[in-house]
Amino acid sequence: MGILRYDRLIKESKEELEELLKKERDVRVYRRVKVIYLLKTIPKIQLKDVSEKLDINVQTVKKYWGLYKKGGIENLKLKYKGRIPRLNKEEFEKFKEKAKERFDSLKSMQEWIKEEFNKELSIKTISYWCKKLGIKKKG
């Protein structure tokens, strides 16, 4: 069994990878593409060698290679999903209606959310929502 030639498995050319590296602004994505670039441009290089050159864990290099194998360069880009909202849409609508008329403090809003939805939200989160909605309440 011979040495795995990663350079033969990478479909992008050296020039295409260099162009991607020049354009990439996210340092995490840059590092992922750099792994593929080294595998492409240095014949017979192995994952542990890439790990040493870039000073990153060999498991991380293996992960990046796996991502590339599954979906190419596009799969190396980060996919932000966003955070799951604390309240669902119906709960948030109900909160907006109540917040406009019923509460005299952020603390009372917090208590109402706990009772109504059985969810604990910080005063900071509630304050942020009130600001966004243009609702003025005291702490």
Buried (B, 14 or more C-beta within 10 A) or exposed (E): EEEEEBBEEBEBEEEBBBEBBEEBEEEEBBBBBBBBBBBBEBEEBBBEBBBEBBEBEBEBBBEBBEBBEEEEBEBBBEEEEEEEEBBEEEBBEBBBEBBEEEBEEBBEBBEBBEEEBEEEBEEEBBBEBBEEEEBEBEE
